Amino acid sequence: MDKIKRSLPLLLLLMVSFASVAAESAAGLLARCAEKLVSAPSVSAAFSIRASDGEDIAGSIVMARERFRMTSPRLHMWFDGRTQWTALDASKEVNVTEPTADELLASNPFAIITGYGSRYNCRLLPSTEKNSVRRVELTPKKAGADIRRAVIAIDTHTLWPVKVTVTMASGATVDAVVSSCTVGKKLSASEFVFNPSSLPGYEVVDLR
C-alpha cells in the first residue's frame, strides 16, 4: 500500500505530462497546416461537401490568406476579406453580406483552420487508421458560438487538410472532403470581388 501511495504522485505527473504533450501536438499540427495555407501566394483545392440536410455540393475553391473564391454547379462565392457575395443559380440572385467570424466559418469550412486562434480548444483525436492522417478536434471556449464542434483531418506528410467536419449549434453538420490541394501564383485582390459582368441577368441583393 505504501508503494502505491508513493507511486500516485508520479503517475499523476505522467498523466499531466502526456495530456500536455497531446495538446501541444494538436495545436502544433493545426498551426503548421494553417501556416502552409496562409504563407502560399494562393491555394487551390477541389472538394465535395455533404450537409446533414441532404445537400451535396462539389466544386473548387481558391484561397489567398483570408480571401477566397468558391465555385460549384449551384452557387458561386467571393470574399475579399470583408464583403461576401453569394450567387445562387436557382434564384438568379447575388446576396451581398458582411459575415461575422462565425458566419464566415460556416460558409467556408477551410477558414476554421486559419481562423481558430484563441477562440477554440483543440486536441488530437485517437487515430483510427494506420496512415499519415491525424484528426484535430476544435470546440469553442465560450458558450453560444455558432459552431459547436469541428474536426479537421490533416495529412501529416503534406500538411494539407483532407477533410473538415463542422457541427453547428443547431445540430446541422457539414462534411467537406478535399480531393486535392495545390499552391498557385499570387492573385490580384479583384479576383475575390464579384464582377456583375460574369453573371449577367443576376439580381444583386444587398443585405448589409
N, CA and C of each residue as an Amber inpcrd file, in Angstrom:
protein
   624
   0.8270000  -1.2110000   0.0000000   0.0000000   0.0000000   0.0000000
   0.8570000   1.2560000   0.0000000   1.9570000   1.2400000   0.7870000
   2.8410000   2.4020000   0.8270000   3.4670000   2.6530000  -0.5370000
   3.8250000   1.5600000  -1.2470000   4.4140000   1.7140000  -2.5780000
   3.4130000   2.3480000  -3.5370000   2.1550000   1.9360000  -3.4030000
   1.1180000   2.5080000  -4.2720000   0.9560000   3.9890000  -3.9950000
   0.9430000   4.3680000  -2.6890000   0.7840000   5.7780000  -2.3280000
   1.9490000   6.6000000  -2.8620000   3.1750000   6.0200000  -2.7710000
   4.3440000   6.7630000  -3.2410000   4.3310000   6.8920000  -4.7640000
   3.6840000   5.9460000  -5.4370000   3.6550000   5.9630000  -6.9090000
   2.6070000   6.9020000  -7.4730000   1.5740000   7.2000000  -6.6850000
   0.4770000   8.0270000  -7.1910000   0.9340000   9.3890000  -7.6980000
   1.7530000  10.1490000  -6.9450000   2.1920000  11.4470000  -7.4660000
   2.9120000  11.3320000  -8.8010000   3.7500000  10.2910000  -8.9490000
   4.4700000  10.0970000 -10.2070000   3.5110000   9.7870000 -11.3450000
   2.5140000   8.9280000 -11.0690000   1.5340000   8.5940000 -12.1030000
   0.7340000   9.8150000 -12.5260000   0.3340000  10.6330000 -11.5450000
  -0.4110000  11.8520000 -11.8550000   0.4290000  12.8040000 -12.6880000
   1.7140000  12.9160000 -12.3390000   2.6150000  13.7920000 -13.0820000
   2.7570000  13.3230000 -14.5220000   2.8800000  11.9950000 -14.7000000
   2.9920000  11.4480000 -16.0450000   1.7250000  11.6940000 -16.8460000
   0.5610000  11.5490000 -16.2040000  -0.7030000  11.7810000 -16.8950000
  -0.8160000  13.2260000 -17.3490000  -0.4460000  14.1540000 -16.4910000
  -0.4790000  15.5730000 -16.8430000   0.4960000  15.8580000 -17.9760000
   1.6720000  15.2360000 -17.9170000   2.6780000  15.4530000 -18.9560000
   2.1920000  14.9560000 -20.2990000   1.5950000  13.7440000 -20.3180000
   1.0780000  13.1970000 -21.5710000  -0.0320000  14.0720000 -22.1320000
  -0.9290000  14.5630000 -21.2700000  -2.0240000  15.4340000 -21.7180000
  -1.4680000  16.7220000 -22.2970000  -0.4160000  17.2650000 -21.6810000
   0.1940000  18.5000000 -22.1610000   0.8240000  18.2980000 -23.5270000
   1.5260000  17.1690000 -23.7080000   2.1620000  16.8820000 -24.9950000
   1.1190000  16.7290000 -26.0880000  -0.0080000  16.0410000 -25.7670000
  -1.0710000  15.8470000 -26.7630000  -1.6740000  17.1650000 -27.1900000
  -1.9180000  18.0720000 -26.2090000  -2.4900000  19.3780000 -26.5250000
  -1.5440000  20.1800000 -27.4010000  -0.2410000  20.1590000 -27.0700000
   0.7410000  20.8820000 -27.8560000   0.8390000  20.3080000 -29.2590000
   0.7260000  18.9850000 -29.3900000   0.8030000  18.3510000 -30.6960000
  -0.3860000  18.7540000 -31.5600000  -1.5750000  18.8220000 -30.9780000
  -2.7630000  19.2240000 -31.7210000  -2.6310000  20.6630000 -32.2020000
  -2.2460000  21.5520000 -31.2960000  -2.0890000  22.9650000 -31.6520000
  -0.9660000  23.1380000 -32.6620000   0.1180000  22.3830000 -32.4660000
   1.2570000  22.4980000 -33.3700000   0.9280000  22.0220000 -34.7670000
   0.2130000  20.8980000 -34.8780000  -0.1720000  20.3730000 -36.1800000
  -1.1020000  21.3340000 -36.8980000  -2.0790000  21.8650000 -36.1780000
  -3.0140000  22.8050000 -36.7810000  -2.3020000  24.0910000 -37.1990000
  -1.3540000  24.5350000 -36.3820000  -0.5960000  25.7510000 -36.7010000
   0.2500000  25.5620000 -37.9560000   0.8440000  24.3830000 -38.1100000
   1.6730000  24.1350000 -39.2940000   0.8220000  24.0570000 -40.5540000
  -0.3750000  23.4570000 -40.4210000  -1.2990000  23.4070000 -41.5530000
  -1.7560000  24.8120000 -41.9300000  -2.1050000  25.6130000 -40.9290000
  -2.5470000  26.9880000 -41.1790000  -1.4320000  27.8110000 -41.8070000
  -0.1980000  27.6240000 -41.3320000   0.9330000  28.3780000 -41.8610000
   1.1590000  28.0460000 -43.3350000   0.9830000  26.7780000 -43.6970000
   1.1600000  26.3940000 -45.1020000   0.0990000  27.0500000 -45.9780000
  -1.1160000  27.1560000 -45.4550000  -2.2000000  27.7760000 -46.2180000
  -1.9900000  29.2720000 -46.4020000  -1.6270000  29.9620000 -45.3210000
  -1.5550000  31.4260000 -45.3860000  -0.2450000  31.9290000 -45.9810000
   0.8090000  31.1090000 -45.9570000   2.0900000  31.5640000 -46.4900000
   2.1820000  31.4100000 -48.0040000   1.3060000  30.5850000 -48.5820000
   1.3280000  30.3880000 -50.0290000   0.7280000  31.6020000 -50.7350000
   1.2170000  31.9480000 -51.9270000   0.6210000  33.0570000 -52.6880000
  -0.8790000  32.8290000 -52.9020000  -1.2390000  31.5980000 -53.2210000
  -2.6420000  31.1810000 -53.3060000  -2.6800000  29.6590000 -53.2270000
  -3.8180000  29.1300000 -52.8440000  -4.0070000  27.6850000 -52.7620000
  -5.3230000  27.3340000 -53.4470000  -5.2720000  26.3500000 -54.3340000
  -6.4770000  25.8600000 -54.9950000  -6.7960000  24.4680000 -54.4710000
  -8.0710000  24.2000000 -54.2250000  -8.4800000  22.8980000 -53.7050000
  -9.7720000  22.4580000 -54.3800000  -9.8550000  21.1680000 -54.6560000
 -11.1010000  20.5670000 -55.1280000 -11.7490000  19.8800000 -53.9460000
 -13.0650000  20.0070000 -53.8310000 -13.7340000  19.4840000 -52.6480000
 -15.1250000  18.9550000 -52.9930000 -15.6660000  18.1740000 -52.0690000
 -17.0780000  17.7960000 -52.1210000 -17.6400000  18.0210000 -50.7250000
 -18.8170000  18.6140000 -50.6470000 -19.4450000  18.9370000 -49.3720000
 -20.7730000  18.2020000 -49.2630000 -20.9670000  17.5620000 -48.1310000
 -22.2440000  16.9180000 -47.8430000 -22.8050000  17.4990000 -46.5560000
 -24.0020000  18.0470000 -46.6190000 -24.6660000  18.6070000 -45.4450000
 -25.6690000  17.6040000 -44.8990000 -25.9900000  17.7460000 -43.6130000
 -26.9110000  16.8070000 -42.9700000 -28.3260000  16.9190000 -43.5240000
 -28.6320000  18.0180000 -44.2170000 -29.9650000  18.1610000 -44.8060000
 -30.0680000  17.4850000 -46.1720000 -28.9870000  16.7880000 -46.5570000
 -29.0100000  16.0570000 -47.8120000 -28.4260000  16.8130000 -48.9820000
 -28.0200000  18.0520000 -48.7540000 -27.4530000  18.8830000 -49.8130000
 -26.0260000  18.4380000 -50.1050000 -25.7400000  18.0790000 -51.3550000
 -24.3930000  17.6810000 -51.7770000 -23.8750000  18.6920000 -52.7890000
 -22.6500000  19.1570000 -52.5650000 -22.0480000  20.1370000 -53.4620000
 -20.6120000  19.7140000 -53.7480000 -20.2430000  19.7260000 -54.9990000
 -18.8500000  19.5050000 -55.3860000 -18.3670000  20.7540000 -56.0960000
 -17.1390000  21.1070000 -55.8720000 -16.6390000  22.3140000 -56.5120000
 -15.1740000  22.5410000 -56.2330000 -14.7680000  23.7920000 -56.3770000
 -13.3770000  24.1570000 -56.1510000 -13.3140000  25.4850000 -55.4210000
 -12.2040000  25.7140000 -54.7550000 -12.0050000  26.9490000 -54.0210000
 -10.5800000  27.4280000 -54.2330000 -10.4340000  28.7270000 -54.3550000
  -9.1150000  29.3630000 -54.4260000  -9.0050000  30.2890000 -53.2320000
  -7.9470000  30.1300000 -52.4480000  -7.7660000  30.9180000 -51.2300000
  -6.4460000  31.6750000 -51.2850000  -6.4610000  32.8870000 -50.7590000
  -5.2500000  33.6850000 -50.6030000  -5.3790000  34.4100000 -49.2710000
  -4.7560000  33.8390000 -48.2520000  -4.9280000  34.3290000 -46.8840000
  -6.4080000  34.3310000 -46.5150000  -6.9790000  35.4930000 -46.1380000
  -8.3760000  35.4970000 -45.7010000  -9.3530000  35.5650000 -46.8780000
  -8.8720000  35.8150000 -48.0730000  -9.7500000  35.9170000 -49.2360000
  -9.9860000  34.5360000 -49.8500000 -11.1630000  34.3700000 -50.4700000
 -11.4040000  33.1250000 -51.1920000 -12.4400000  33.3290000 -52.2800000
 -12.4020000  32.4080000 -53.2350000 -13.3830000  32.3610000 -54.3230000
 -13.7910000  30.9070000 -54.4950000 -15.0870000  30.6430000 -54.3860000
 -15.5920000  29.2720000 -54.4380000 -16.5340000  29.1250000 -55.6320000
 -16.3960000  28.0030000 -56.3220000 -17.2270000  27.7450000 -57.4940000
 -17.8050000  26.3400000 -57.4120000 -19.1100000  26.2250000 -57.6930000
 -19.7680000  24.9260000 -57.7500000 -20.9060000  25.0280000 -58.7630000
 -21.5070000  23.8940000 -59.1250000 -22.5790000  23.9440000 -60.1270000
 -23.7980000  24.7600000 -59.7030000 -24.0030000  24.9300000 -58.3760000
 -25.2190000  25.5960000 -57.9140000 -24.9970000  26.9670000 -57.2940000
 -23.7910000  27.2360000 -56.8510000 -23.5370000  28.5550000 -56.2670000
 -22.0890000  28.9610000 -56.4990000 -21.8900000  30.2780000 -56.4260000
 -20.5550000  30.8510000 -56.5620000 -20.3850000  31.8420000 -55.4110000
 -19.1870000  31.9350000 -54.8890000 -18.9720000  32.7910000 -53.7330000
 -17.6350000  33.5110000 -53.8490000 -17.6520000  34.7770000 -53.4410000
 -16.4300000  35.5770000 -53.3880000 -16.3520000  36.2270000 -52.0120000
 -15.1600000  36.3030000 -51.4590000 -14.9650000  37.0030000 -50.1910000
 -13.6430000  37.7390000 -50.2640000 -13.7040000  39.0730000 -50.1030000
 -12.5000000  39.8930000 -50.2690000 -11.8340000  40.2640000 -48.9530000
 -12.2430000  39.6210000 -47.8850000 -11.6930000  39.9320000 -46.5730000
 -12.6720000  40.6880000 -45.7030000 -13.7000000  41.2310000 -46.3220000
 -14.7420000  41.9490000 -45.5820000 -16.1300000  41.6330000 -46.1240000
 -16.2960000  41.7630000 -47.4350000 -17.6000000  41.5790000 -48.0740000
 -17.6760000  40.2240000 -48.7540000 -18.8440000  39.5980000 -48.6470000
 -19.0640000  38.2930000 -49.2810000 -20.2100000  38.4070000 -50.2730000
 -19.9890000  37.8690000 -51.4650000 -21.0090000  37.7930000 -52.4960000
 -21.3400000  36.3260000 -52.7220000 -22.6210000  35.9680000 -52.5880000
 -23.0480000  34.5850000 -52.7890000 -24.0660000  34.5560000 -53.9150000
 -23.6810000  33.9540000 -55.0260000 -24.5520000  33.8810000 -56.1940000
 -25.2520000  32.5270000 -56.2160000 -26.5770000  32.5500000 -56.2210000
 -27.3870000  31.3340000 -56.2240000 -27.9930000  31.1500000 -57.6110000
 -27.6390000  30.0620000 -58.2660000 -28.1080000  29.8410000 -59.6280000
 -29.6140000  29.6330000 -59.6850000 -30.1790000  29.0080000 -58.6490000
 -31.6120000  28.6870000 -58.6640000 -32.4690000  29.9470000 -58.7060000
 -32.0730000  30.9680000 -57.9370000 -32.8700000  32.1940000 -57.8520000
 -32.3190000  33.3200000 -58.7090000 -31.1570000  33.1050000 -59.3180000
 -30.5020000  34.1510000 -60.1110000 -30.2830000  35.4150000 -59.2900000
 -29.8630000  35.2150000 -58.0310000 -29.5960000  36.3280000 -57.1370000
 -28.1690000  36.2750000 -56.6320000 -27.6430000  37.4570000 -56.3180000
 -26.3400000  37.5710000 -55.6640000 -26.5570000  38.3110000 -54.3550000
 -26.4300000  37.5970000 -53.2450000 -26.6050000  38.2100000 -51.9310000
 -25.2760000  38.7870000 -51.4540000 -25.3340000  40.0460000 -51.0230000
 -24.1290000  40.7330000 -50.5560000 -24.2240000  40.8890000 -49.0410000
 -23.2410000  40.3750000 -48.3130000 -23.2370000  40.4350000 -46.8520000
 -21.8430000  40.7820000 -46.3420000 -21.7900000  41.1400000 -45.0760000
 -20.5140000  41.2850000 -44.3650000 -20.5620000  40.2870000 -43.2130000
 -20.1090000  39.0660000 -43.4450000 -20.3030000  37.9910000 -42.4670000
 -19.5040000  38.1920000 -41.1870000 -20.0830000  37.7110000 -40.0830000
 -19.3360000  37.6660000 -38.8220000 -18.3160000  36.5380000 -38.9290000
 -17.4510000  36.4470000 -37.9310000 -16.4240000  35.4040000 -37.9450000
 -17.0590000  34.0190000 -37.9820000 -18.1070000  33.8030000 -37.1710000
 -18.7650000  32.5020000 -37.1480000 -19.4960000  32.2280000 -38.4610000
 -20.1220000  33.2290000 -39.0390000 -20.8140000  33.0560000 -40.3130000
 -19.8300000  32.7130000 -41.4190000 -18.6590000  33.3340000 -41.3480000
 -17.6310000  33.0550000 -42.3480000 -17.1370000  31.6170000 -42.2370000
 -16.9660000  31.1480000 -41.0170000 -16.5170000  29.7760000 -40.8080000
 -17.5660000  28.7860000 -41.2990000 -18.8370000  29.1640000 -41.1880000
 -19.9180000  28.2910000 -41.6350000 -19.9750000  28.2170000 -43.1610000
 -19.6860000  29.3210000 -43.8420000 -19.7630000  29.3390000 -45.3020000
 -18.5080000  28.7840000 -45.9550000 -17.3840000  28.8700000 -45.2620000
 -16.1220000  28.3580000 -45.7940000 -15.4560000  27.4950000 -44.7260000
 -15.7020000  26.1840000 -44.7310000 -15.1510000  25.3140000 -43.6840000
 -13.6270000  25.3890000 -43.5600000 -12.9310000  25.7530000 -44.6610000
 -11.4780000  25.8390000 -44.6000000 -11.0070000  26.9980000 -43.7200000
 -11.8690000  28.0070000 -43.5580000 -11.4730000  29.1910000 -42.7920000
 -11.2240000  28.8660000 -41.3280000 -11.8140000  27.8010000 -40.8260000
 -11.6290000  27.4650000 -39.4150000 -10.1900000  27.0280000 -39.1380000
  -9.4900000  26.5650000 -40.1730000  -8.1080000  26.1310000 -39.9950000
  -7.2140000  27.3180000 -39.6710000  -7.4420000  28.4320000 -40.3510000
  -6.6070000  29.6090000 -40.1260000  -7.2340000  30.5960000 -39.1520000
  -8.5240000  30.4230000 -38.8430000  -9.1990000  31.4190000 -38.0090000
  -9.5630000  30.9480000 -36.6250000  -9.0410000  29.7670000 -36.2100000
  -9.4580000  29.2510000 -34.9040000  -8.8680000  30.0680000 -33.7690000
  -7.6110000  30.5230000 -33.9240000  -6.9520000  31.4000000 -32.9630000
  -7.1750000  31.0010000 -31.5200000  -7.5780000  31.9820000 -30.7220000
  -7.7870000  31.7500000 -29.2860000  -9.2450000  31.4370000 -28.9700000
 -10.0650000  31.2360000 -30.0000000 -11.4960000  31.0420000 -29.7750000
 -11.8740000  29.5870000 -29.5360000 -10.9500000  28.6670000 -29.8750000
 -11.2810000  27.2510000 -29.7680000 -10.2130000  26.4760000 -28.9960000
 -10.6620000  25.4850000 -28.2560000  -9.7530000  24.4960000 -27.6810000
  -9.5010000  23.4380000 -28.7320000  -8.2990000  22.8760000 -28.7470000
  -8.0260000  21.8330000 -29.7220000  -7.3370000  20.6480000 -29.0590000
  -7.6250000  19.4580000 -29.5910000  -6.9960000  18.2430000 -29.0870000
  -6.9390000  17.2250000 -30.2070000  -5.9530000  16.3340000 -30.1210000
  -5.8390000  15.2630000 -31.0930000  -6.8310000  14.1540000 -30.7540000
  -7.5230000  13.6670000 -31.7600000  -8.4050000  12.5270000 -31.5710000
  -7.6210000  11.2430000 -31.8420000  -8.0420000  10.1360000 -31.2450000
  -7.3480000   8.8640000 -31.4920000  -7.3230000   8.5370000 -32.9750000
  -6.1960000   8.0270000 -33.4350000  -6.0600000   7.6530000 -34.8370000
  -6.8400000   6.3770000 -35.1020000  -7.6310000   6.3750000 -36.1580000
  -8.4490000   5.2040000 -36.4890000  -7.8610000   4.4100000 -37.6510000
  -6.8760000   4.9690000 -38.3260000  -6.2820000   4.2900000 -39.4740000
  -4.7600000   4.3400000 -39.3750000  -4.1200000   3.3380000 -39.9950000
  -2.6560000   3.2890000 -39.9830000  -2.1200000   4.0350000 -41.1950000
  -2.2610000   5.3630000 -41.1560000  -1.7240000   6.1810000 -42.2370000
  -1.2370000   7.4990000 -41.6470000  -0.9580000   8.4580000 -42.5020000
  -0.3730000   9.7120000 -42.0380000  -1.4140000  10.7570000 -41.6560000
  -2.7030000  10.4060000 -41.7010000  -3.7660000  11.3670000 -41.4020000
  -4.0410000  11.3970000 -39.8980000  -4.0520000  12.6090000 -39.3400000
  -4.3980000  12.7870000 -37.9360000  -5.5620000  13.7680000 -37.8490000
  -6.4090000  13.5810000 -36.8380000  -7.6080000  14.4120000 -36.6910000
  -7.4840000  15.3120000 -35.4720000  -7.7940000  16.5860000 -35.6860000
  -7.7780000  17.5790000 -34.6100000  -9.2080000  18.0380000 -34.3590000
  -9.6260000  17.9810000 -33.1110000 -10.9670000  18.4250000 -32.7360000
 -10.9070000  19.8360000 -32.1620000 -11.8050000  20.6890000 -32.6310000
 -11.9220000  22.0540000 -32.1110000 -13.2740000  22.2080000 -31.4230000
 -13.2650000  22.7770000 -30.2380000 -14.5020000  23.1010000 -29.5320000
 -14.3910000  24.5300000 -29.0160000 -15.4760000  25.3010000 -29.0730000
 -15.4160000  26.7150000 -28.6710000 -15.1370000  26.8810000 -27.1840000
 -14.3660000  27.9020000 -26.8570000 -14.0680000  28.1890000 -25.4560000
 -15.2340000  28.8980000 -24.7730000 -16.0430000  29.6000000 -25.5630000
 -17.1600000  30.3430000 -24.9940000 -18.4800000  29.7530000 -25.4610000
 -19.4570000  29.7710000 -24.5730000 -20.7880000  29.2710000 -24.9170000
 -21.4640000  30.2140000 -25.9070000 -22.3650000  29.6600000 -26.6890000
 -23.1350000  30.4890000 -27.6080000 -22.5560000  30.6100000 -28.9920000
 -21.4540000  29.9240000 -29.2790000 -20.8500000  30.0070000 -30.6060000
 -21.7280000  29.2960000 -31.6290000 -21.7070000  29.7790000 -32.8630000
 -22.4990000  29.1560000 -33.9200000 -21.9990000  27.7570000 -34.2370000
 -20.6930000  27.5430000 -34.0510000 -20.0990000  26.2400000 -34.3150000
 -19.8860000  25.5120000 -32.9900000 -20.4820000  24.3270000 -32.8670000
 -20.3630000  23.5440000 -31.6340000 -19.0830000  22.7130000 -31.6240000
 -18.6990000  22.2110000 -32.8050000 -17.5510000  21.3130000 -32.8740000
 -17.0560000  21.2390000 -34.3130000 -15.7560000  21.1120000 -34.4710000
 -15.1810000  20.8980000 -35.7970000 -14.0730000  19.8660000 -35.6730000
 -13.9910000  18.9960000 -36.6520000 -12.9180000  18.0000000 -36.7110000
 -12.1860000  18.1800000 -38.0300000 -10.8950000  18.4200000 -37.9530000
 -10.0830000  18.6570000 -39.1380000  -9.0970000  17.5040000 -39.2920000
  -9.1830000  16.8000000 -40.4100000  -8.2500000  15.7190000 -40.7050000
  -7.1180000  16.2750000 -41.5580000  -5.8850000  16.0750000 -41.1000000
  -4.7100000  16.6490000 -41.7570000  -3.7270000  15.5430000 -42.1090000
  -3.2280000  15.5750000 -43.3350000  -2.1650000  14.6440000 -43.7350000
  -0.8520000  15.1730000 -43.1730000  -0.2560000  14.4500000 -42.2520000
   0.9470000  14.9420000 -41.5820000   2.1630000  14.9670000 -42.5050000
   2.0990000  14.2750000 -43.6570000   3.2070000  14.3000000 -44.6110000
   3.1640000  15.5690000 -45.4660000   1.9630000  15.9420000 -45.9190000
   1.8320000  17.1070000 -46.7980000   1.4090000  18.3650000 -46.0450000
   0.8180000  18.1810000 -44.8550000   0.2300000  19.2660000 -44.0510000
  -0.9850000  19.9010000 -44.7170000  -1.5650000  19.2130000 -45.6980000
  -2.8030000  19.6920000 -46.2970000  -3.9940000  19.0870000 -45.5610000
  -5.0920000  19.8410000 -45.4320000  -6.3200000  19.2580000 -44.8620000
  -6.9290000  18.2940000 -45.8730000  -7.4610000  17.1830000 -45.3920000
  -8.1100000  16.2210000 -46.2850000  -9.6040000  16.1170000 -46.0140000
 -10.0220000  16.5560000 -44.8240000 -11.4490000  16.5560000 -44.5210000
 -11.7210000  17.5190000 -43.3700000 -12.8310000  18.2400000 -43.4640000
 -13.2730000  19.1350000 -42.3930000 -14.7350000  18.8370000 -42.1120000
 -15.0490000  18.5090000 -40.8720000 -16.4270000  18.2590000 -40.4540000
 -16.8250000  19.2950000 -39.4200000 -17.8560000  20.0590000 -39.7180000
 -18.3150000  21.1270000 -38.8340000 -19.7130000  20.8090000 -38.3290000
 -19.9010000  20.8810000 -37.0140000 -21.2160000  20.7040000 -36.4010000
 -21.6810000  22.0370000 -35.8490000 -22.8100000  22.5130000 -36.3370000
 -23.3450000  23.7960000 -35.9170000 -24.1060000  23.6570000 -34.5980000
 -24.3650000  24.7840000 -33.9590000 -25.1050000  24.7770000 -32.6980000
 -26.4970000  24.1860000 -32.8730000 -27.0430000  24.3060000 -34.0570000
 -28.3730000  23.7650000 -34.3480000 -28.3770000  22.2510000 -34.4640000
 -27.1720000  21.6620000 -34.5650000 -27.0670000  20.2220000 -34.7600000
 -26.7890000  19.8410000 -36.2040000 -26.9490000  20.7780000 -37.1240000
 -26.6590000  20.5140000 -38.5300000 -25.1600000  20.2910000 -38.7110000
 -24.8170000  19.4150000 -39.6410000 -23.4100000  19.1220000 -39.8870000
 -23.0630000  19.3460000 -41.3530000 -21.7960000  19.6690000 -41.5810000
 -21.2760000  19.8350000 -42.9320000 -19.9540000  19.0870000 -43.0160000
 -19.8500000  18.1750000 -43.9900000 -18.6150000  17.4310000 -44.2410000
 -17.9970000  17.9340000 -45.5350000 -16.7620000  18.4190000 -45.4690000
 -16.0480000  18.8480000 -46.6610000 -14.8440000  17.9320000 -46.8600000
 -14.8650000  17.1650000 -47.9410000 -13.7600000  16.2580000 -48.2640000
 -12.9070000  16.9100000 -49.3420000 -11.6160000  17.0270000 -49.0790000
 -10.6930000  17.6870000 -50.0040000  -9.9760000  16.6270000 -50.8250000
 -10.1330000  16.6930000 -52.1490000  -9.5030000  15.6920000 -53.0080000
  -8.1390000  16.1230000 -53.5100000  -7.8700000  17.4310000 -53.5010000
  -6.5570000  17.9020000 -53.9480000  -6.3080000  19.3160000 -53.4530000
  -5.0530000  19.6220000 -53.2110000  -4.6200000  20.9720000 -52.8380000
  -3.3360000  21.2840000 -53.5990000  -3.2830000  22.4550000 -54.2190000
  -2.0840000  22.8530000 -54.9470000  -1.7880000  24.3280000 -54.6800000
  -0.5050000  24.6550000 -54.6390000  -0.0800000  26.0420000 -54.4540000
  -0.0620000  26.7360000 -55.8080000  -0.6130000  27.9480000 -55.8610000
  -0.6550000  28.7020000 -57.1000000   0.0780000  30.0330000 -56.9990000
  -0.0640000  30.8330000 -58.0130000   0.6180000  32.1190000 -58.0690000
  -0.1380000  33.1790000 -57.2710000   0.4930000  34.3140000 -57.0740000
  -0.1480000  35.4250000 -56.3880000  -1.2630000  35.9920000 -57.2650000
  -2.4050000  36.2640000 -56.6670000  -3.5570000  36.7690000 -57.3980000
  -3.8940000  38.1880000 -56.9520000  -4.4690000  38.9620000 -57.8540000
  -4.8680000  40.3250000 -57.5140000  -6.1130000  40.2970000 -56.6390000
  -6.3170000  41.3660000 -55.8770000  -7.4800000  41.4560000 -54.9800000
  -8.7930000  41.3710000 -55.7450000  -8.7910000  41.8020000 -56.9980000
 -10.0230000  41.7970000 -57.7950000 -10.5220000  40.3890000 -58.0930000
  -9.6470000  39.3950000 -57.9700000 -10.0440000  38.0130000 -58.2060000
 -11.0620000  37.5330000 -57.1800000 -11.1460000  38.2400000 -56.0530000
 -12.0190000  37.8120000 -54.9530000 -13.1860000  38.7740000 -54.7480000
 -13.4770000  39.5550000 -55.7860000 -14.5970000  40.5040000 -55.7810000
 -15.5500000  40.1230000 -56.9050000 -16.8470000  40.1050000 -56.6120000
 -17.8370000  39.7600000 -57.6230000 -17.8550000  40.7910000 -58.7430000
 -17.8120000  40.3020000 -59.9710000 -17.9020000  41.1470000 -61.1580000
 -19.2470000  40.8810000 -61.8220000 -20.1750000  41.8540000 -61.8150000
 -21.5180000  41.6300000 -62.3720000 -21.5100000  41.1000000 -63.8030000
 -20.4840000  41.4510000 -64.5710000 -20.4480000  41.0020000 -65.9660000
 -20.2270000  39.4940000 -66.0750000 -19.7560000  38.8590000 -64.9850000
 -19.5250000  37.4070000 -65.0300000 -20.8200000  36.6220000 -64.9360000
 -21.8710000  37.2510000 -64.3900000 -23.1700000  36.5900000 -64.2540000
 -24.2660000  37.5600000 -64.7120000 -24.3730000  37.8120000 -65.9930000
 -25.3930000  38.7450000 -66.4860000 -26.7990000  38.2430000 -66.1840000
 -27.6660000  39.1770000 -65.8030000 -29.0520000  38.8210000 -65.5110000
 -29.3160000  38.4530000 -64.0700000 -28.2720000  38.3810000 -63.2370000
 -28.4700000  38.0950000 -61.8140000 -28.8030000  39.3640000 -61.0560000
 -29.7720000  39.3070000 -60.1640000 -30.1470000  40.4490000 -59.3520000
 -29.2590000  40.5150000 -58.1120000 -28.6960000  41.6710000 -57.8490000
 -27.8460000  41.8800000 -56.6770000 -28.6970000  42.3520000 -55.5090000
 -28.6910000  41.5940000 -54.4060000 -29.4730000  41.9160000 -53.2120000
 -28.5000000  42.2720000 -52.0920000 -28.4740000  43.5300000 -51.7130000
 -27.5430000  44.0000000 -50.6830000 -28.1770000  43.7910000 -49.3040000
 -27.6170000  42.8810000 -48.5260000 -28.1480000  42.5530000 -47.2130000
 -27.3000000  43.1220000 -46.0710000 -26.4070000  44.0360000 -46.3990000
 -25.5240000  44.6130000 -45.3670000 -26.2830000  45.6150000 -44.5180000
